[in-house]
Amino acid sequence: MTRTTWTDSMNAAPYLVAQLTDLHIKAGGKLSYRRVDTAGALRTAIDTLLAAPQQPDIVIVTGDLVDFGSESEYRFLRDLLQPLPMPVRLLPGNHDHRPSLRAVFADHDYLFAHGDGDAPVHYAIDAGPLRLVGFDCTVPGKPGGRAEDAGLAWLDATLAAAPKQPTLVMLHHPPFHTGIGHMDDQGLENAPAFEAVIARHPQVERVVCGHLHRHITRRFGGTIAMTAPGPAHQVALDLDPQAASRFRMEPPGYLLHWWHPVHGMVTHLAASGDYGALHPFFDANGKLID
């Protein structure tokens, strides 16, 4: 029997997925809520990604791409994303407008995989060794989401078509309660049915979401579900069910999903911004610095 060593396993090729979410871009760089520079925050997040020791192989954005769904906002978003040299895959959130998104990103063929106009933006794509499945749970004109029966049937069939391929499922609304009452009030309807579909497909390595503007993790459907933080403002962490709907300018960030053929998927929470130089733990003689 040949034993796989740690060194051997690390020589296998990993694949890195960066997850941004809840960009809330406004046309012309207008401040969101009259105080949040969401365009500047996205620029900082992109600069951070591009300055990292390892750049992602692909970037996914899990909804609320813009603030009011206008074509002018999407055109500005397109300009802001231009510095990214790797593929970018978009998914709408409750602040988005499917027809406007498709009009401005008409060259993103995957956005039309399930239809055009106001049809749900469901899609499945191969990304290196992974399969990325986008599930559009948005309900036009509503802050909350819903896992519609037709969408669940599509998701079930799509996952069944590639049972051996490690898969990352993306949607905007988290399919679980978070304890943040005002956000749970606009969560995902029919979440138990969504969880039942996920549970039937053990190749699903992650269910990744946005909407909450915080990093939250939960065991879900035999896998792990999580939300990503926002690159700008974060929803206030207040677990009182009656707490007001508020945000705070906490440290921004994004998620890095590191897939390795031996070690599986590991998710890192990454801070967005410049935090200064790297500093050594050990001196030139290999001794811990005292």
N, C-alpha and C positions, 0 to 999 in steps of 0.2 A: 504493500500500500504506500502510495506517495503522499507525504504529509505536506499540506499547504502552510507555509510559514507566513508570519505577519508581513515580512518584506515582500514575499511573492504576491500576497494578496494586494498589497498597496501598489504594486506595479501594474495591476489590472486598471483599465481606463475608467475613471469616474465620470459622471455627468452632472453638471451643476445647473439647477433651475433657480433663477431669482424671481421672487414674487413681490411685486408692488401692488398696492391697492388703494382705493379711495383717494384719488388724485384731486378731484373737485376743481378742475381747471376752469377758469373763467376767461372770457374773451378779453384780449388786450392786457392781461395780467391784473385785472381788477381783483381787489382783496376779497376773499371769502369771509362772509359774516362781518365785513368792514374792518377786519383786523388780521386775517391770515393770508400770507403771501404763498398761495399754493403753487404758483408757477415757479417761484424761487426755490421752494422746497423740493419740487421735482427735479429742478436743475441740480440741486445739491445731492439728491439721491443718485442721479445718473453719474455725476462726478465721482461719488463715492464708489459706485460699482466699477467704473472704468479705472479707478486708481487702486483697486484691490489686487492682492497678489495673484489671485485666480479670477478671471472674468467668467461670468456665467455663459453657458452654451446657449441659453434661451432665456427670455424674460417674459413672464406672464403678468397680466394686470387684471385683478379679479373684481372689477366693477367700480361704479361711481368714477368713471374716467373724467367726466366733466360735471359741472354743477347744475346746469339747466337744460342740457340736451340740444343746444343750438349748433348749427353747422359752423358758425364762427368759432365756437369753443372747440369743436373737434379739429378745425383747421389749425388753431393755435396749439392744441395738443400734438398734432402731427409734427409741427415744427419743433416742439420741445423734445420729442422722442427721436428726432433725426440723428443725434450724435451716437445712438446705440448701434454698433456694427452687427450685433447678433439678431436673430429673429425675435420679433415681439408678437405676442398673441394676446388679443384683447377679449374681454367678456363684459357685457353690460351689467350695471347695477341699477338700483331704483332711481338714481338721478339721471340716468342715460335715456336716450331716445333712439330706438333701433334704426328707423329709417335714416336719420341724420348721421348716425355712426356709419352705416353702410354706404351712404352717399360720399362721405369724405374719405373713408378707407376702402374704396371700391376695389383696390388691387389686393386686398386681403381676402383671398378666395374662400378661406375657411368660414368667414362670416356669412357666406351664402350657402353653406352645406345643407342647411335645413329649410332654405327658402329665402325670400327677400322681403323688402318692405318692413312690416311690423311682425313678421314671423319670428318665433323664438330663435335665438342664436345658440343652437346646439351644434357641437362638432366634436370630431375625434381626429387627432393627428399623431403621427409618429414623430418623436423627438429623440434622436439617438436611440438608446436602448429602451426608452420609456414610451408609454402611450399617454397622451394628455387628452382628457375628455372634458370639454366645456359643457356645463349644464345651465341653461338660462332659466332661472327661477323667478325672474322679475315679472311683475304685474303692472302693465302700463297705467300710470297715474296713481299708483299706490306705493306707500313707503315700505310695506312688508312684501314678502315673497311667497310663492306657492309652488310646490312640486305637483304640477298637473299630471293627471293620469296618462295622457298621451306622451308627455315628456318622460315619465317613469318607464313606460313601455319601450320608448326609444333607448333610454339609458340601459335598461336590462338587456335588450338585444345587442346593443353596442358593446357592453362589457362581456357578454357571452361569446362574441365573435373573436375575442383574443384572450382566452383564459390563462395563457402562460406568460403574457407580457406584463411586466410591472407597470402599474397604471396610477396616475395622479388625476383625481376627479376635482374639477374646479367649479365653484358656484359663488354667487355673491353673498347671499344670506346664510349664516351658519345654521345648520340643521339641529341645533341644540340650544337649550336655555343657558344663559351666561350668569344670571344673577343681577345683571344690570337691567332693572325693570323697564325703563322707557325704551330700551333697545329690544328687549324680549317681546315687547308689545308689537313691534314691527319686524318680527322674526319670520321664520319659514313655516307656513301652513303645510299640513300633510307630511310633516317631518318623519313620523313613524313609518310611513310607506316608503319614503326615500331611504331610511335606514335599512328596511327590509331588503331593498334592492342591493344596496352596498354589501350587506351581510352574505348575499348569495355568491359574491365574487371575491374570493380571497386574494386575488392578484392586486387588489386596490391597496396601494401602499399609504396613500394619504387622501384625505378629503380636505381641500384648502379653500378658504373663504375670505371675505372682506367684511365690510359693513360696520364692524364694531370699533374700528380705529384702535384696536388693542391686540396684543398677542395673547390668545386664550386657547387652551388645549383640552381635549376631552377624548376619552375612549369612546368609540362609536362604530357600531356595525361590524365588529371584528377587526377594526383598523384604528387609525388615529385621525381625528378631525381637529382642525385648528383655524384660527383667524390670524391675519397678519396685522401689524401696526400700520398706521398711516405715515406717509412721508412728511406730513405737516402737523396737524393737530390730532390729539387723542381724545376719545370720549372719556369723561371723568370717571374714575374708578370709585363708584359709590354704590354699595350693595343694598342700600335701603330701597325696598320696592317702590316707595313713593318719592324717590329722589328726583329732582328736576333734571331736565335734559340740558346738559352743559358739556363743554369741552375745556381742555387745558393744554397749554403749550409744553407738554412733556417731551423728553427726548424722542425724536422721530426715528423710524427704522423700516426695515423690510426683512423678509425671510429668505434664506438660502437653503434649498432642498438639495442635499448632496447624495446622489445615488451611486452606489458602488456594487459591482456584480457579486462580490463576496459578502460585504458587510451590510447590504441593504440600504435603506434610506435613512439619513440623519438630517434633521432640520436645525439650522442655526438661526438665532435672532441676531441680526446685524444692525449696528447703529449707523445712522446716516449723518455725515458731517466729517469735519477734520478735527481729530482729537490729538494732534501733535505727533511727535516722533515716537518711534519704537525704542524701547529701553531693554537692555539685557538683564537677565536674572543672574548670570554668572560672569566672573571676571576672565581675563585672558588666560588664567591658569586653570580654568574650569571650576573654580570655587564659588559657592554662593556668595553674592555680594552682601556684606554686613554693613 
